[in-house]
């Protein structure tokens, strides 16, 4: 499948654009996760997590389609952890934060391969 994707017209341009936006998106996700972690207001914390979850959802679909499978999986795992936390706020936020950190690490690998 990777060979087929590389042969498609313009796929490299799309990959470059995706990677170019990845650093900014990672920063935004990390800022929202940190804001949720520091927040004493559960409503504001949930809003930050929902924003991060939405961005992770977009990345998860795009990454897999572009051949960045590990990044897509890391984004999906972090997204699912946020969804689980939002569904049960008594659960530990650290689980989601650790998976977000793992996603950032995978993103850095993709960026470094550029």
trRosetta pair geometry for C-beta under 8 A, 3 or more apart (Angstrom, degrees):
i j d omega theta_ij theta_ji phi_ij phi_ji
1 4 5.6 -56 -154 37 38 114
1 5 6.3 37 151 -20 70 105
1 67 7.7 179 114 -100 95 92
2 5 5.7 -55 -148 37 32 111
2 6 6.3 31 155 -19 66 106
2 67 5.3 90 -118 -129 87 128
3 6 5.8 -55 -147 36 30 110
3 7 6.5 28 155 -20 63 109
4 7 5.8 -62 -152 35 30 111
4 8 7.1 44 151 -37 62 95
5 8 5.9 -39 -159 6 37 116
5 11 5.7 160 166 -161 71 157
5 66 7.2 144 178 -153 141 36
5 67 5.4 179 87 -51 158 119
6 11 6.3 -146 -124 86 24 140
6 12 7.5 47 -148 -62 67 90
6 67 7.9 26 -53 -44 82 161
7 11 7.7 45 60 17 26 139
8 11 4.2 86 74 -40 100 122
10 13 4.9 -52 -162 38 68 117
10 14 6.0 69 141 -24 84 99
11 14 5.5 -54 -149 37 37 113
11 15 6.2 40 151 -21 68 104
11 66 7.5 161 -171 -136 93 79
12 15 5.5 -50 -146 36 33 113
12 16 6.3 36 153 -20 65 104
13 16 5.8 -52 -148 35 30 112
13 17 6.5 31 152 -19 63 105
14 17 5.7 -53 -149 36 31 111
14 18 6.3 35 151 -21 64 106
14 66 6.7 -148 117 -110 105 116
15 18 5.6 -55 -149 36 31 114
15 19 6.3 28 155 -16 66 106
15 66 5.3 147 -100 -170 83 123
15 67 7.6 -19 -104 42 124 109
16 19 5.8 -55 -145 39 30 108
16 20 6.1 35 153 -23 64 108
16 114 7.7 97 -123 -143 73 103
17 20 5.6 -55 -148 36 30 116
17 21 6.5 21 156 -12 64 107
18 21 6.1 -64 -151 41 27 103
18 22 6.4 45 148 -45 63 101
18 62 6.0 -175 -128 151 126 125
18 63 7.5 157 173 -89 136 59
18 66 5.7 -113 29 -53 170 173
18 68 7.8 -162 127 0 138 141
19 22 5.3 -38 -148 7 35 124
19 110 6.1 -147 -117 140 98 103
19 111 6.0 149 -169 -103 98 61
19 114 5.6 153 155 -92 152 115
20 23 7.4 -53 -176 18 31 101
21 24 5.8 -63 -163 45 52 110
21 25 5.8 49 145 -22 81 111
22 25 5.7 -61 -144 41 30 110
22 26 6.1 34 158 -23 68 105
22 59 7.4 97 -119 -128 82 120
22 107 5.3 -175 168 -159 117 109
22 110 6.5 -81 161 92 173 127
22 111 6.1 -152 89 -70 128 101
23 26 5.8 -53 -149 33 28 112
23 27 6.6 28 153 -18 62 105
23 107 7.6 155 -85 153 46 120
23 111 6.1 82 -67 -106 96 145
24 27 5.7 -55 -152 35 32 112
24 28 6.4 31 152 -18 65 106
25 28 5.6 -54 -147 37 34 112
25 29 6.3 35 154 -19 67 105
25 55 5.5 177 -162 -179 101 123
25 59 6.3 152 139 -70 150 125
26 29 5.8 -54 -147 37 30 111
26 30 6.2 29 155 -17 65 108
26 103 7.6 -171 -122 121 93 94
26 104 5.2 112 -162 -121 116 83
26 107 4.9 177 -81 107 135 164
26 108 7.9 113 -144 -53 171 73
27 30 5.8 -57 -146 39 29 110
27 31 6.3 31 154 -21 64 106
28 31 5.8 -54 -147 34 29 112
28 32 6.5 25 156 -15 64 106
28 51 7.9 -102 156 142 103 111
28 52 7.8 180 125 -103 78 70
28 55 6.2 173 98 -97 119 170
29 32 5.9 -59 -151 38 30 107
29 33 6.3 30 153 -19 66 108
29 52 4.7 97 -144 -140 73 92
29 55 5.4 -141 -76 87 98 136
29 56 6.4 94 -120 -58 135 89
29 78 8.0 50 179 137 138 148
29 100 6.2 -164 147 -156 112 113
29 103 7.4 -62 122 98 155 134
29 104 7.5 -164 84 -73 120 96
30 33 5.6 -54 -145 37 32 112
30 34 6.2 31 156 -18 65 107
30 100 6.9 152 -95 151 61 120
30 104 6.3 52 -70 -84 116 139
31 34 5.8 -55 -147 38 29 110
31 35 6.2 30 154 -19 64 108
32 35 5.6 -53 -143 38 32 112
32 36 6.3 35 155 -20 64 104
32 48 4.3 174 -169 -175 81 85
32 49 7.0 162 149 -75 107 27
32 51 5.0 -142 -126 82 152 111
32 52 4.1 -170 92 -55 132 102
32 55 8.0 145 20 18 148 132
33 36 5.7 -53 -149 35 30 111
33 37 6.3 34 151 -22 64 107
33 48 7.3 174 -68 144 20 112
33 49 7.5 71 -103 -100 57 68
33 52 5.6 86 -56 -99 79 162
33 96 7.4 -158 -133 123 108 99
33 97 5.6 134 178 -115 120 79
33 100 4.9 173 -88 112 159 172
34 37 5.5 -52 -147 34 33 116
34 38 6.2 20 158 -10 66 110
35 38 6.0 -61 -142 44 29 103
35 39 6.1 43 156 -43 64 106
35 44 7.7 -96 150 148 103 101
35 45 7.7 -172 123 -113 71 56
35 48 4.5 -159 90 -121 108 152
36 39 5.7 -46 -144 15 28 119
36 44 7.9 -170 -108 121 58 70
36 45 4.3 93 -150 -157 73 74
36 46 7.6 110 -129 -49 110 19
36 48 3.9 -158 -60 86 90 126
36 49 4.9 81 -107 -52 155 86
36 52 7.5 -81 -15 0 137 136
36 93 6.8 -163 129 -158 109 138
37 45 7.9 130 -32 -134 18 108
37 93 6.3 171 -103 127 71 138
37 97 6.2 57 -78 -90 124 140
39 42 7.7 150 122 -77 114 21
39 44 4.8 -155 -152 94 142 107
39 45 4.0 -168 75 -70 134 87
39 48 6.7 173 -22 6 143 139
41 44 4.1 57 86 16 113 111
41 45 6.5 172 86 -14 57 85
42 45 5.5 -54 -142 38 33 114
42 46 6.2 35 158 -21 66 105
42 89 6.4 37 -153 -161 122 152
43 46 5.8 -53 -149 35 28 111
43 47 6.5 31 151 -21 62 105
44 47 5.5 -51 -148 33 35 114
44 48 6.6 36 153 -19 65 102
45 48 5.8 -54 -153 34 32 111
45 49 6.4 28 151 -15 65 108
45 93 7.9 -69 177 -104 129 147
46 49 5.6 -57 -147 40 33 110
46 50 6.2 36 154 -23 67 105
46 86 6.0 102 -141 -125 94 95
46 89 7.5 -52 -78 -96 109 120
47 50 5.7 -51 -145 34 30 113
47 51 6.6 32 154 -19 62 103
48 51 5.9 -55 -154 33 31 111
48 52 6.5 27 151 -14 65 106
49 52 5.6 -55 -148 40 35 110
49 53 6.0 39 152 -24 67 107
49 82 5.0 177 -179 -158 101 109
49 85 6.7 -109 -161 89 156 122
49 86 6.0 -177 110 -69 134 106
49 96 7.2 17 -136 143 117 160
50 53 5.5 -52 -144 36 31 116
50 54 6.5 36 155 -23 63 103
50 82 7.8 165 -82 157 33 124
50 86 6.9 86 -73 -101 82 148
51 54 5.9 -53 -153 31 30 112
51 55 6.8 25 153 -13 63 105
52 55 5.9 -59 -153 38 33 108
52 56 6.2 33 152 -19 68 109
52 78 8.0 -86 147 145 109 114
52 82 6.3 -166 92 -105 105 157
52 100 7.0 -19 174 -112 138 133
53 56 5.6 -55 -145 39 31 113
53 57 6.3 39 153 -27 64 104
53 79 5.3 104 -149 -141 74 75
53 82 4.2 -152 -82 103 107 144
53 83 6.4 118 -141 -57 139 75
53 86 7.5 -41 -43 -21 157 141
54 57 5.6 -50 -151 28 30 116
54 58 6.8 30 153 -17 62 102
55 58 5.8 -52 -155 33 35 111
55 59 6.4 30 151 -15 67 107
56 59 5.7 -57 -146 40 33 110
56 60 6.0 41 155 -29 67 106
56 75 4.7 178 -166 -171 80 85
56 76 7.6 166 155 -74 102 25
56 78 5.3 -128 -138 91 149 107
56 79 4.0 -173 112 -70 124 95
56 82 7.1 138 35 13 149 139
56 100 7.9 -93 -82 -110 135 85
56 103 6.9 -47 -124 -144 109 167
57 60 5.7 -51 -146 29 27 115
57 61 6.9 20 159 -11 60 104
57 75 7.7 -177 -66 152 16 109
57 79 5.4 115 -68 -129 68 146
58 61 6.4 -64 -159 38 28 103
58 62 6.2 15 156 -8 66 116
59 62 5.9 -65 -142 46 30 105
59 63 5.5 32 164 -26 71 113
59 71 7.2 -92 160 149 107 101
59 72 7.4 -163 135 -109 72 57
59 75 4.4 -146 97 -128 107 156
60 63 6.2 -50 -135 32 19 110
60 64 6.8 16 164 -13 55 109
60 72 5.1 94 -157 -159 53 70
60 73 7.9 105 -139 -64 91 14
60 75 3.9 -155 -73 103 79 115
60 76 4.3 110 -139 -63 134 77
60 79 6.0 -64 -34 -7 145 144
61 64 6.4 -65 -156 37 25 106
61 65 6.4 19 156 -15 63 114
61 72 7.4 121 -49 -139 8 110
62 65 5.8 -66 -151 40 31 111
62 66 6.1 14 160 -9 69 115
62 72 7.8 -165 72 -98 46 101
63 66 6.1 -70 -147 44 26 102
63 68 4.1 -79 -168 81 86 108
63 69 7.4 158 136 -83 93 16
63 71 4.3 -127 -162 98 144 104
63 72 3.6 -172 91 -68 108 82
63 75 6.1 136 15 10 144 139
63 110 8.0 -89 -136 -88 110 161
64 67 8.0 74 -178 -45 27 13
64 68 7.1 -86 -66 68 26 63
64 69 5.9 59 -121 -110 69 59
64 72 3.6 102 -53 -135 82 170
64 73 7.9 99 -81 -42 103 63
68 71 4.1 -14 149 37 111 123
68 72 6.0 130 97 -26 76 90
68 110 5.5 23 -135 -110 131 135
69 72 5.5 -55 -146 37 32 113
69 73 6.3 31 157 -19 66 105
70 73 5.7 -53 -147 37 31 111
70 74 6.3 31 154 -19 64 106
70 106 5.4 -154 128 -145 97 123
70 109 7.5 -23 93 77 134 142
71 74 5.7 -54 -146 37 31 111
71 75 6.3 32 154 -19 65 106
71 103 7.5 80 -156 -155 64 72
71 106 4.6 170 -99 139 64 117
71 107 6.0 95 -132 -81 113 58
71 109 7.7 -154 -69 65 100 102
71 110 5.3 8 -63 -43 143 139
72 75 5.7 -55 -148 36 30 111
72 76 6.3 29 154 -18 65 107
73 76 5.7 -54 -145 38 31 111
73 77 6.3 32 155 -20 65 106
74 77 5.8 -52 -145 36 30 111
74 78 6.4 28 156 -15 63 106
74 99 7.4 177 -168 -179 70 79
74 102 5.4 -144 -147 123 111 93
74 103 4.1 159 141 -102 106 64
74 105 7.7 -137 -149 63 157 82
74 106 4.2 169 8 12 161 152
74 107 7.8 -132 89 -33 140 76
75 78 5.9 -58 -149 39 30 108
75 79 6.1 33 152 -21 65 108
75 103 5.4 97 -81 -135 53 124
75 106 8.0 -117 -35 76 74 137
76 79 5.5 -53 -144 37 30 114
76 80 6.2 30 157 -18 65 106
77 80 5.8 -54 -146 37 29 110
77 81 6.4 31 153 -21 63 105
77 99 5.1 -135 123 -160 97 127
77 102 7.3 -31 87 85 131 132
77 103 7.5 -170 64 -65 93 100
78 81 5.7 -53 -149 34 32 113
78 82 6.6 33 152 -19 64 103
78 96 6.7 88 -160 -164 68 69
78 99 4.1 178 -94 126 69 102
78 100 4.7 106 -144 -79 130 56
78 102 7.1 -172 -64 62 106 94
78 103 4.6 -44 -24 -34 146 137
79 82 5.8 -57 -154 34 31 110
79 83 6.4 31 150 -18 66 106
80 83 5.5 -50 -145 36 35 113
80 84 6.3 38 154 -21 66 104
81 84 5.6 -51 -148 36 32 113
81 85 6.4 31 153 -18 64 105
81 95 5.4 -149 -158 124 121 93
81 96 3.9 170 128 -101 110 70
81 99 4.6 139 5 32 154 149
81 100 7.9 -124 72 -36 132 78
82 85 5.7 -55 -148 37 32 110
82 86 6.2 31 154 -18 67 106
82 96 4.9 98 -76 -143 60 134
82 100 8.0 69 -56 -62 109 108
83 86 5.8 -55 -146 38 30 110
83 87 6.3 28 154 -17 63 109
84 87 5.7 -60 -150 39 29 111
84 88 6.5 -27 167 32 66 101
84 91 6.4 -51 135 74 93 168
84 95 7.8 -50 85 99 127 133
84 96 7.6 -173 60 -71 94 105
85 88 6.8 -85 -141 66 26 67
85 89 6.8 58 168 -107 68 43
85 91 5.2 -128 -114 78 63 114
85 92 7.8 -83 -109 82 107 34
85 93 5.8 82 -146 -105 145 61
85 95 7.1 175 -67 65 112 104
85 96 5.0 -58 -20 -34 143 137
86 89 7.1 13 -140 -72 27 77
88 91 4.5 70 101 -19 104 110
91 95 6.9 -51 153 28 106 133
92 95 5.1 98 89 -13 97 97
93 96 5.7 -55 -166 39 54 109
93 97 6.0 53 140 -22 79 108
94 97 5.3 -56 -142 41 37 114
94 98 6.1 41 157 -24 70 103
95 98 6.0 -54 -150 33 26 110
95 99 6.7 19 153 -12 60 107
96 99 5.8 -61 -152 40 33 107
96 100 6.3 37 150 -22 67 104
97 100 5.5 -50 -148 34 33 114
97 101 6.5 38 150 -21 63 102
98 101 5.5 -50 -152 33 34 115
98 102 6.6 37 148 -19 63 102
99 102 5.3 -46 -149 34 39 116
99 103 6.5 46 149 -22 64 99
100 103 5.4 -49 -152 32 35 116
100 104 6.6 38 149 -21 65 101
101 104 5.6 -49 -150 32 34 113
101 105 6.6 38 149 -20 63 103
102 105 5.5 -51 -152 33 34 115
102 106 6.6 34 152 -17 65 102
103 106 5.7 -54 -151 36 34 110
103 107 6.3 36 150 -21 65 106
104 107 5.5 -54 -149 36 33 116
104 108 6.5 37 152 -24 65 101
105 108 5.7 -50 -151 30 32 112
105 109 6.9 36 150 -20 62 100
106 109 5.6 -50 -157 29 37 115
106 110 6.8 36 148 -17 66 102
107 110 5.6 -53 -152 34 37 111
107 111 6.3 35 152 -17 69 106
108 111 5.6 -53 -144 39 34 112
108 112 6.1 38 155 -23 66 107
109 112 5.8 -55 -146 35 28 113
109 113 6.7 29 154 -22 62 106
110 113 6.0 -58 -155 31 31 111
110 114 7.7 59 144 -48 57 85
111 114 5.8 -22 -173 -19 42 119
